[in-house]
Amino acid sequence: MDVDPDKLAQATALGARRTVISSDARGCGPHPRAHHGGEGPDVVIEAVGKPATYRLALDLVAACGRIVYIGWVKGDIALEARQIVAKEVDILGSRNATDEFAEVIALFESGRIDPLALVTNRVPLDDVPAMFTRWAEQPEGVGKILVEI
């Protein structure tokens, strides 16, 4: 689930079985729980970094499920603590995943994933400050940045 159709197309190209466009479960057609026997997914990875998608992850995850928050968000986000306790949800935050680098490199080397397909923006070194400004102002429009030297 994402708010950007291009990112969902990329996820499909990389092997996602289902994608849903929305930042709000009420606006995404058939509810995502319908794909999981009415219980919701066991694992939800929030990578958008918006307050609405942080809350949506908690709404969607199955009881005794896990949420991994990796989307960088500015400021505080209100989450309903009662929902965390009642669902017995594990919540993890992740910023770096250094233990997985060998596995990711193997996926690149095998050709299963083309790393250049993940690049959304290419900029020369001199344009990096402007690119970071754009990323800060519109993070949903920027994925991976390749700096050309």
Solvent accessible surface area in square Angstrom, and as a share of the most:
residue,aa,sasa,rsa
1,M,74,0.33
2,D,22,0.11
3,V,44,0.25
4,D,26,0.14
5,P,88,0.55
6,D,111,0.57
7,K,56,0.24
8,L,18,0.09
9,A,64,0.49
10,Q,51,0.23
11,A,36,0.28
12,T,77,0.45
13,A,90,0.70
14,L,73,0.36
15,G,55,0.53
16,A,40,0.31
17,R,231,0.84
18,R,138,0.50
19,T,51,0.30
20,V,26,0.15
21,I,85,0.43
22,S,16,0.10
23,S,40,0.26
24,D,49,0.26
25,A,12,0.09
26,R,212,0.77
27,G,61,0.59
28,C,15,0.09
29,G,58,0.56
30,P,102,0.64
31,H,64,0.28
32,P,13,0.08
33,R,71,0.26
34,A,71,0.55
35,H,72,0.32
36,H,81,0.36
37,G,73,0.70
38,G,47,0.45
39,E,114,0.51
40,G,4,0.04
41,P,22,0.14
42,D,102,0.53
43,V,80,0.46
44,V,20,0.12
45,I,110,0.56
46,E,7,0.03
47,A,63,0.49
48,V,34,0.20
49,G,11,0.10
50,K,71,0.30
51,P,57,0.36
52,A,45,0.35
53,T,10,0.06
54,Y,27,0.10
55,R,103,0.38
56,L,13,0.06
57,A,3,0.03
58,L,2,0.01
59,D,57,0.30
60,L,9,0.04
61,V,1,0.00
62,A,5,0.04
63,A,63,0.49
64,C,94,0.56
65,G,4,0.04
66,R,103,0.38
67,I,0,0.00
68,V,28,0.16
69,Y,18,0.07
70,I,80,0.41
71,G,6,0.06
72,W,192,0.68
73,V,34,0.20
74,K,150,0.64
75,G,65,0.62
76,D,145,0.75
77,I,37,0.19
78,A,80,0.62
79,L,55,0.28
80,E,79,0.35
81,A,66,0.51
82,R,179,0.65
83,Q,40,0.18
84,I,45,0.23
85,V,114,0.65
86,A,78,0.60
87,K,36,0.15
88,E,119,0.53
89,V,15,0.08
90,D,74,0.38
91,I,66,0.33
92,L,77,0.38
93,G,68,0.65
94,S,45,0.29
95,R,185,0.68
96,N,100,0.51
97,A,49,0.38
98,T,91,0.53
99,D,134,0.70
100,E,81,0.37
101,F,115,0.48
102,A,79,0.62
103,E,113,0.51
104,V,57,0.32
105,I,92,0.47
106,A,53,0.41
107,L,43,0.21
108,F,64,0.27
109,E,141,0.63
110,S,83,0.54
111,G,59,0.57
112,R,190,0.69
113,I,35,0.18
114,D,79,0.41
115,P,53,0.33
116,L,97,0.48
117,A,56,0.43
118,L,43,0.21
119,V,33,0.19
120,T,67,0.39
121,N,18,0.09
122,R,129,0.47
123,V,15,0.09
124,P,67,0.42
125,L,101,0.50
126,D,130,0.67
127,D,67,0.34
128,V,25,0.15
129,P,93,0.58
130,A,68,0.53
131,M,10,0.04
132,F,102,0.43
133,T,72,0.42
134,R,103,0.38
135,W,118,0.41
136,A,53,0.41
137,E,126,0.56
138,Q,98,0.44
139,P,64,0.40
140,E,63,0.28
141,G,39,0.38
142,V,6,0.03
143,G,31,0.30
144,K,125,0.53
145,I,46,0.24
146,L,59,0.29
147,V,55,0.31
148,E,83,0.37
149,I,182,0.93
